[in-house]
Amino acid sequence: MNAKTLLQDDLRYIWHPCTQMKDMDNFPILPIKSGKGVYLYDFDDNKYIDCISSWWVNIFGHNNSYINARLKEQIDILEHIIFAGYTHEGIVRLSKRLISALPNKLDKCFYADNGSSAVEIALKMSHHLNLLQGKNKSIFLSLQNSYHGETIGALSVCDIGIYKQTYKNILISNMQTPIPKDSTRDSINIALNELDSILQKHSNSICAFILEPLVQCAGGMNIYPKEFVKEASKMCKEAGIYVIFDEIAVGFGRSGEMFALEECESTPDFLCLSKGITGGYLPLSVVVVSDDTYDAFYGDYNKSFLHSHSYNGNPLAVACANATFDIFENNNIIENNRMLSDFIFDKFCELSEFSIVSNIRRKGMIFAFDLDVKYDRSFSLRFANLALKEGLIIRPLGNVVYFMPPYVITKEEVIFVINALKNIIKTLGK
Ligand SMILES: Cc1ncc(COP(=O)(O)O)c(C=O)c1O
């Protein structure tokens, strides 16, 4: 099939996610034929650097020969098995590895198959856990400008109007508390004081506090201080409110450490992981909880946590997750990323020569800047289109341009990206 026919059939049969399909008249989607490393190739063999790791999932490059090999091995052994009443070798191995990589009090893994489902599980489980203790608490607390997914529960704890507004009448009860406006002690205290006054008034009805530790990714790569994460979590715990860390985007090295909770020196009651867990190959997510939580559900039938998905713990996804862990363990990734991050940030700062670029920032392997341009809803597509011409796959969030590459990107490729970004910014500035 050639690209033209593919595109016609795509538009005839498919409704793409998070897209106003009418935009496709002006900004047609790009059929991708193959991938290798940081590159994706179209049907004319043009290559593009995947600057956004295909929605932040692909951490070790496309068509990674090591992950491919582990996946191919698994496919000849077991492709899937119902995960209620049955288990398999890969998932036991993965769970052991996860638990030993995480702090004490994160002892048991509950699996699902995407980030939003992990958030749903954490919300439901925290509510259920309260019920088991005779407490009917039904409000969820999250941060202003938060993003946790787009299913009804996850959307309820989001605070990004374009996703949430339309559905406000069908959401579950939620409240938001501010994030510090910068990393100064004063700003942290102001945000903590606001949280304190919410807790004073509502702690008896707040079930759990959910946050994306260190970086609100979909909220515009908004980096905020670890002290706030640590102190806000402590305050909530002391007020009898469960703490959920949503590390779906920042986990697996993206924030700099393997998990952001390490830097925040705090252990949540529920930890949600997904995205990088399979190296971007197959859908998988997990909610990690303590033995105390697990024990509270253990016993009579009426205590059971009745939540499942058909593809829970899929062996193919799990094989990719174990392969991803192998790569972390055998290649000193977190340490190497520290040097890579410094190199990228150094180059990224060259963009400050443009007056329309401001607030250049980074956290681990997340890099971003704001663009002072006349912004409208199609800006991201216009930018993405210019980027394609320069050989980049990149999609700004509003006027925030971010770079979240696979960790296998080379210095030469980084320099290529920076030069391409300069060309795009020059064109925009005209
Ligand atoms: C922090 C965070 N939580 C949850 C989600 C939802 O994950 P998924 O898209 O796999 O449902 C995302 C997705 O971008 C995310 O960034």
The ligand as an SDF file (V2000), in Angstrom:
LIG
                    3D

 16 16  0  0  0  0  0  0  0  0999 V2000
    0.8780   11.8130   34.5470 C   0  0  0  0  0  0  0  0  0  0  0  0
   -0.0280   11.0070   33.6710 C   0  0  0  0  0  0  0  0  0  0  0  0
   -0.9650   10.2470   34.2340 N   0  0  0  0  0  0  0  0  0  0  0  0
   -1.7940    9.4690   33.5050 C   0  0  0  0  0  0  0  0  0  0  0  0
   -1.7120    9.4530   32.1300 C   0  0  0  0  0  0  0  0  0  0  0  0
   -2.6600    8.6070   31.3390 C   0  0  0  0  0  0  0  0  0  0  0  0
   -2.0030    7.5200   30.7770 O   0  0  0  0  0  0  0  0  0  0  0  0
   -2.6260    6.8020   29.4890 P   0  0  0  0  0  0  0  0  0  0  0  0
   -2.5320    7.7770   28.3680 O   0  0  0  0  0  0  0  0  0  0  0  0
   -1.7810    5.5840   29.2870 O   0  0  0  0  0  0  0  0  0  0  0  0
   -4.0340    6.4620   29.8390 O   0  0  0  0  0  0  0  0  0  0  0  0
   -0.7600   10.2420   31.4960 C   0  0  0  0  0  0  0  0  0  0  0  0
   -0.6650   10.2860   30.0360 C   0  0  0  0  0  0  0  0  0  0  0  0
   -0.0320   11.1090   29.4320 O   0  0  0  0  0  0  0  0  0  0  0  0
    0.1090   11.0490   32.2820 C   0  0  0  0  0  0  0  0  0  0  0  0
    1.0320   11.8400   31.7350 O   0  0  0  0  0  0  0  0  0  0  0  0
  1  2  1  0
  2  3  1  0
  2 15  2  0
  3  4  2  0
  4  5  1  0
  5  6  1  0
  5 12  2  0
  6  7  1  0
  7  8  1  0
  8  9  2  0
  8 10  1  0
  8 11  1  0
 12 13  1  0
 12 15  1  0
 13 14  2  0
 15 16  1  0
M  END
$$$$
